[in-house]
């Protein structure tokens, strides 16, 4: 009974962890360029006195779904979406480099180009600062071009180029902040082949229908594990009654 209770209890706990991952995916179904977290169960043997005749399930996060979302036009000059493979480089508060495909950018009070979380967007020489200008645009290769105040319409100046990278998917790991980083802890090299679409954003790659079906399946698994825990308790009570009668 003790082993039965342990297996059922561990199953309920691991199912609860998988539910948390699935719920987080659903909550971010409308988050720009969100990448779905994958969850899987792995069988683990229960070691102890005697033969390992019991196994329990362990929930784990083996990978992240890197499939691209849908590109939707917004018409906003500071919005950009990456076409095909590639990532946009930003600087995190600890000074390290991280990568995202969320291109909903803005200018902070100091004229620095930042992402939705306020992290500076990196260019060739570090964080990008955009001075006051009549207009500016972002080219398909990430080049930022501005027209200074008072200049003619054909007088354009190349200000900087957004750092775009394209490391191997196997080299990336997703952090708790939703940003991707290199497993080695280093910085990825710029890739001139990465292309962006100005005035557009990429949607989340979460399939809400699959996530809802998965939520129902996990809920039923959890109920089954709780029922097994109750059965283990009932069997223990029955055994105690039989022993007391003898």
C-alpha positions in Angstrom: 0.0 0.0 0.0 2.8 2.4 0.8 4.3 1.9 -2.7 0.9 2.3 -4.3 0.3 5.5 -2.4 3.7 6.9 -3.3 3.3 6.1 -7.0 -0.2 7.8 -7.0 1.0 10.8 -5.0 4.1 11.3 -7.2 1.8 11.0 -10.3 -0.5 13.7 -9.0 2.4 16.0 -8.3 4.0 15.6 -11.7 0.6 15.9 -13.5 0.1 19.2 -11.6 3.5 20.4 -12.9 2.5 19.5 -16.4 -0.8 21.4 -15.9 1.2 24.5 -14.9 3.2 24.4 -18.1 0.1 23.9 -20.2 -1.7 26.8 -18.3 1.3 29.1 -19.0 1.1 28.3 -22.7 -2.6 29.1 -22.7 -2.1 32.3 -20.8 0.4 33.4 -23.5 -1.6 32.4 -26.5 -1.9 36.1 -27.4 1.6 37.1 -26.4 3.7 38.4 -29.3 6.1 35.8 -30.7 5.7 33.6 -27.6 7.3 30.1 -27.9 5.4 27.2 -26.5 6.9 25.1 -23.7 6.7 21.4 -24.2 6.1 18.9 -21.4 6.5 15.2 -21.4 6.4 12.3 -18.8 9.2 9.9 -18.3 9.0 6.6 -16.4 11.3 6.3 -13.4 11.8 3.1 -11.3 11.1 3.2 -7.6 14.2 1.8 -5.9 14.1 0.3 -2.4 14.2 -3.0 -0.6 13.6 -5.8 -3.0 13.1 -5.7 -6.8 12.1 -2.3 -8.4 8.6 -3.5 -9.3 7.0 0.0 -9.3 7.6 3.0 -11.6 6.4 6.6 -11.3 6.1 9.3 -13.9 8.3 12.4 -13.9 7.2 15.5 -15.8 10.0 17.4 -17.6 10.4 20.2 -20.0 12.5 18.6 -22.8 12.4 21.5 -25.3 10.6 24.5 -26.6 8.5 24.6 -29.7 10.4 26.9 -32.1 7.9 26.8 -34.9 7.2 30.3 -36.2 3.9 32.0 -35.6 1.8 34.0 -38.1 3.0 37.4 -39.2 0.3 40.0 -38.9 0.5 43.5 -40.3 0.2 46.4 -37.8 1.4 49.4 -39.9 3.3 50.7 -36.9 6.8 51.9 -37.7 8.4 50.4 -34.5 6.9 46.9 -35.0 8.9 44.3 -36.8 8.6 40.6 -37.4 11.4 38.2 -38.3 10.8 36.4 -41.6 11.8 32.8 -41.4 14.5 31.8 -38.9 16.4 34.2 -36.7 16.3 36.2 -33.5 16.5 39.8 -32.3 19.2 40.6 -29.8 18.4 42.5 -26.6 20.4 43.4 -23.5 19.0 42.1 -20.1 19.4 44.0 -16.8 22.5 42.0 -15.9 24.2 43.2 -19.0 24.1 39.8 -20.8 22.7 39.2 -24.3 19.4 37.4 -24.9 17.2 36.8 -28.0 13.6 37.2 -28.8 11.3 37.3 -31.9 8.9 39.8 -30.3 9.4 42.9 -32.3 6.9 45.2 -30.5 9.6 47.9 -29.9 9.3 51.4 -28.5 11.4 54.4 -27.6 12.0 55.1 -23.9 12.3 58.6 -22.4 15.9 58.8 -23.4 15.4 57.9 -27.0 16.7 54.4 -26.6 15.1 51.6 -28.6 13.7 49.0 -26.2 11.4 46.0 -26.4 8.1 45.6 -24.6 9.9 44.6 -21.4 12.1 47.7 -21.5 15.3 45.8 -22.5 17.6 47.8 -24.9 17.7 46.5 -28.5 21.3 45.8 -29.5 22.9 47.1 -32.7 26.4 47.0 -34.1 27.9 48.9 -31.2 25.6 48.1 -28.3 22.2 49.5 -27.4 20.6 51.6 -30.1 19.7 55.3 -29.4 17.5 57.1 -31.9 17.7 61.0 -31.9 14.7 63.1 -32.7 14.1 62.9 -36.4 11.5 63.8 -39.0 11.1 60.1 -39.8 12.8 56.8 -39.6 12.4 53.3 -41.0 13.8 49.8 -40.5 15.0 48.0 -43.5 14.6 44.3 -44.3 18.2 43.6 -43.0 17.5 45.5 -39.7 19.2 48.7 -40.9 17.7 51.8 -39.2 17.5 54.9 -41.4 16.5 58.3 -40.2 15.8 61.7 -41.8 17.0 64.4 -39.5 14.8 67.4 -38.6 14.9 70.0 -41.3 16.5 67.8 -43.9 15.1 67.1 -47.4 13.0 64.0 -48.0 15.8 62.3 -49.9 18.4 63.1 -47.3 18.6 59.9 -45.3 21.2 58.8 -42.7 22.0 55.2 -41.8 22.0 55.2 -38.0 22.6 51.6 -37.0 21.7 48.1 -37.7 19.7 45.9 -35.3 21.7 42.8 -34.3 20.0 39.8 -35.8 21.3 36.3 -35.1 20.5 32.7 -36.2 22.2 30.2 -33.9 21.4 26.5 -34.1 18.2 25.6 -32.3 20.1 23.0 -30.3 22.3 25.7 -28.9 19.4 27.7 -27.4 17.7 27.5 -24.0 14.7 29.4 -22.8 14.9 31.4 -19.6 12.2 32.1 -17.0 11.8 35.5 -18.6 10.8 34.0 -21.9 14.0 35.0 -23.6 16.3 32.6 -25.4 20.0 32.4 -24.6 23.0 30.3 -25.7 23.6 27.2 -23.5 27.3 28.1 -23.6 26.5 31.5 -22.0 28.2 33.4 -24.8 26.9 35.8 -27.4 25.8 34.7 -30.9 27.3 36.2 -34.0 25.3 38.5 -36.3 23.8 36.8 -39.3 23.3 39.0 -42.4 20.9 36.5 -43.9 18.2 37.2 -41.3 15.4 39.3 -42.7 12.7 41.3 -41.0 9.3 42.7 -42.0 8.7 46.3 -40.8 5.2 47.3 -39.6 4.2 43.7 -38.6 4.3 41.4 -35.6 4.5 37.6 -35.2 1.8 35.9 -33.2 2.3 33.2 -30.5 2.8 29.7 -31.8 0.5 28.2 -29.2 -2.3 26.1 -30.6 -5.2 26.9 -28.3 -7.3 23.9 -29.3 -4.5 21.5 -28.6 -3.7 23.2 -25.3 -7.4 23.0 -24.2 -7.6 19.3 -25.1 -4.3 18.7 -23.2 -5.8 20.6 -20.2 -8.8 18.2 -20.1 -6.5 15.2 -20.5 -4.3 16.3 -17.7 -7.2 17.1 -15.4 -8.5 13.5 -15.9 -5.1 12.1 -15.2 -4.9 14.1 -12.0 -8.4 12.9 -10.9 -7.3 9.3 -11.5 -4.2 9.7 -9.4 -6.2 11.2 -6.5 -8.7 8.3 -6.8 -5.8 5.9 -6.5 -4.6 7.7 -3.4 -8.0 7.3 -1.9 -8.1 3.6 -2.9 -4.7 3.1 -1.2 -6.1 4.7 2.0 -9.3 2.5 1.9 -7.2 -0.6 1.4 -5.0 0.3 4.4 -8.0 0.9 6.6 -9.5 -2.5 5.5 -6.2 -4.2 6.3 -6.1 -2.6 9.7 -9.6 -3.8 10.5 -8.8 -7.3 9.5 -5.7 -7.3 11.6 -7.6 -6.0 14.6 -10.1 -8.8 14.3 -7.4 -11.4 14.4 
